[in-house]
């Protein structure tokens, strides 16, 4: 549509009687009445064309506004209907939520009962088993740490500490070697310059 308007405007400019303005001598400070009349005719034609274009655009804008208002009214009605449905469904949802909460709590109670009963059964089954080695005991006899276990733990900690100290010494030696080699390299670089 706009392309057709552009073509029509271009045709009007080329075919209009006021399109040829070469004969106007703008260097002359006193225009003749004929030239003034011609200038007024050109201005009037261009204003008329501009008004037509503006009226067309205004009509198009009005039609779009009308369509948008209709669409807006439809959307408002749909929103009202949806809010009514949500309000009606809310009470059902609350009741369903209460049922679900009750089911979950009941299920949790059953699981805890089952887990405690299976734990008790496992304890009873292992009660008669003899300790396989020193440091192991039955849960019923256990009252605190066994001295043998404490001694073995201490021995392991001492061994770990010794190995850590050895690692720290090795790291220090490696750092010292890298520092010395870097210093030698810097001395060589300074000597070569």
C-alpha distance (Angstrom), angle and dihedral (degrees) to the residues before:
residue distance angle dihedral
X1 . . .
X2 3.81 . .
X3 3.81 90.9 .
X4 3.79 90.0 55.3
X5 3.81 89.1 51.0
X6 3.78 91.3 50.5
X7 3.80 90.9 51.1
X8 3.83 91.4 48.2
X9 3.81 91.3 49.8
X10 3.80 91.8 48.7
X11 3.83 90.7 49.6
X12 3.79 90.4 49.8
X13 3.80 91.4 52.1
X14 3.79 92.7 50.3
X15 3.85 98.3 42.1
X16 3.81 101.5 35.9
X17 3.81 117.9 109.0
X18 3.79 89.0 -127.9
X19 3.81 93.5 54.2
X20 3.82 95.5 89.8
X21 3.76 107.9 74.4
X22 3.83 99.6 158.0
X23 3.77 94.4 105.3
X24 3.82 92.3 63.6
X25 3.76 110.7 102.3
X26 3.78 104.3 -152.5
X27 3.80 92.4 -178.5
X28 3.80 89.4 71.5
X29 3.81 109.0 89.1
X30 3.83 94.2 -157.7
X31 3.81 110.0 60.6
X32 3.77 118.5 -161.2
X33 3.78 124.2 -116.7
X34 3.77 90.1 -107.8
X35 3.80 91.4 55.0
X36 3.81 91.9 47.6
X37 3.80 90.3 49.4
X38 3.78 89.9 49.3
X39 3.82 91.3 49.7
X40 3.81 90.3 49.9
X41 3.81 90.3 49.6
X42 3.81 90.9 51.5
X43 3.80 91.5 48.8
X44 3.82 91.3 47.4
X45 3.82 92.6 49.7
X46 3.78 92.3 49.5
X47 3.79 92.7 46.6
X48 3.80 90.1 49.7
X49 3.78 91.2 51.2
X50 3.80 91.5 46.4
X51 3.81 90.6 50.2
X52 3.80 91.1 51.4
X53 3.80 91.1 51.8
X54 3.80 91.4 46.3
X55 3.82 91.9 48.9
X56 3.81 90.4 50.5
X57 3.82 91.6 50.0
X58 3.81 91.2 45.7
X59 3.81 91.1 52.2
X60 3.80 91.1 48.9
X61 3.81 91.2 49.7
X62 3.81 90.8 49.3
X63 3.80 91.1 52.1
X64 3.81 91.4 49.8
X65 3.82 91.4 48.7
X66 3.80 90.0 50.6
X67 3.81 91.3 51.4
X68 3.80 91.2 47.4
X69 3.81 91.4 50.7
X70 3.81 91.1 51.7
X71 3.79 91.1 48.5
X72 3.80 90.4 47.3
X73 3.82 91.1 52.9
X74 3.81 90.6 50.8
X75 3.79 91.3 50.0
X76 3.81 92.3 49.0
X77 3.82 90.3 52.5
X78 3.79 91.4 48.8
X79 3.80 91.4 49.5
X80 3.80 90.7 51.6
X81 3.80 90.6 50.7
X82 3.80 91.4 48.5
X83 3.80 93.1 49.6
X84 3.81 89.7 51.7
X85 3.80 90.5 51.8
X86 3.80 92.6 47.5
X87 3.80 92.1 50.1
X88 3.81 90.8 49.8
X89 3.81 92.4 47.9
X90 3.81 94.2 45.9
X91 3.81 94.7 76.4
X92 3.81 90.5 49.7
X93 3.78 89.8 50.5
X94 3.81 92.4 52.4
X95 3.80 91.2 51.9
X96 3.78 91.2 48.3
X97 3.79 90.1 48.8
X98 3.80 91.7 53.5
X99 3.82 90.3 51.2
X100 3.79 91.8 49.8
X101 3.81 91.9 49.6
X102 3.80 90.8 50.7
X103 3.82 90.9 49.8
X104 3.80 92.3 49.1
X105 3.80 93.9 50.2
X106 3.81 91.4 47.8
X107 3.80 91.0 49.0
X108 3.81 90.9 49.5
X109 3.81 90.9 51.5
X110 3.81 91.1 51.1
X111 3.81 91.9 49.2
X112 3.80 92.6 50.7
X113 3.82 90.8 49.4
X114 3.80 90.8 50.3
X115 3.80 93.8 46.3
X116 3.81 93.6 49.5
X117 3.80 91.9 47.4
X118 3.82 92.1 48.9
X119 3.82 89.9 47.4
X120 3.81 90.8 52.3
X121 3.81 90.7 48.1
X122 3.82 90.5 51.3
X123 3.81 91.1 50.3
X124 3.79 91.8 50.1
X125 3.81 91.0 48.6
X126 3.82 93.2 51.4
X127 3.81 95.7 42.0
X128 3.79 93.9 86.1
X129 3.84 95.2 49.0
X130 3.81 115.1 108.0
X131 3.81 120.5 -129.7
X132 3.85 109.1 -95.3
X133 3.80 97.3 -150.1
X134 3.75 144.1 -3.3
X135 3.78 112.4 -65.2
X136 3.81 95.8 34.9
X137 3.76 121.7 100.4
X138 3.76 140.5 168.6
X139 3.82 115.8 -94.6
X140 3.82 91.6 -119.1
X141 3.84 91.6 56.1
X142 3.80 95.5 44.5
X143 3.81 111.8 109.9
X144 3.80 101.5 150.5
X145 3.80 143.7 -34.2
X146 3.80 118.3 -35.9
X147 3.80 116.1 -124.6
X148 3.83 92.3 -128.8
X149 3.78 90.7 54.3
X150 3.79 91.3 49.0
X151 3.79 91.2 50.0
X152 3.80 92.9 50.5
X153 3.81 90.7 48.2
X154 3.82 90.3 50.8
X155 3.80 90.7 49.5
X156 3.81 91.1 50.9
X157 3.80 91.4 49.4
X158 3.82 91.7 50.4
X159 3.82 90.4 50.1
X160 3.79 91.3 49.7
X161 3.81 90.9 48.7
X162 3.82 91.8 51.4
X163 3.80 91.5 50.3
X164 3.80 90.9 49.4
X165 3.80 91.0 51.8
X166 3.83 90.2 50.2
X167 3.82 90.1 50.9
X168 3.80 91.6 50.0
X169 3.82 90.5 51.5
X170 3.81 91.5 50.3
X171 3.81 90.9 49.2
X172 3.83 90.8 51.0
X173 3.81 91.4 50.6
X174 3.81 91.9 49.3
X175 3.81 91.5 48.3
X176 3.82 90.1 49.6
X177 3.82 91.4 50.7
X178 3.80 92.6 49.7
X179 3.81 91.5 47.6
X180 3.81 91.9 50.4
X181 3.81 92.3 47.5
X182 3.81 90.8 49.8
X183 3.81 91.1 50.4
X184 3.81 90.6 50.6
X185 3.79 90.4 49.3
X186 3.82 91.0 50.8
X187 3.81 91.2 49.7
X188 3.83 90.2 51.1
X189 3.81 91.2 48.2
X190 3.83 91.2 51.2
X191 3.80 91.5 47.0
X192 3.80 93.3 51.5
X193 3.81 92.9 53.4
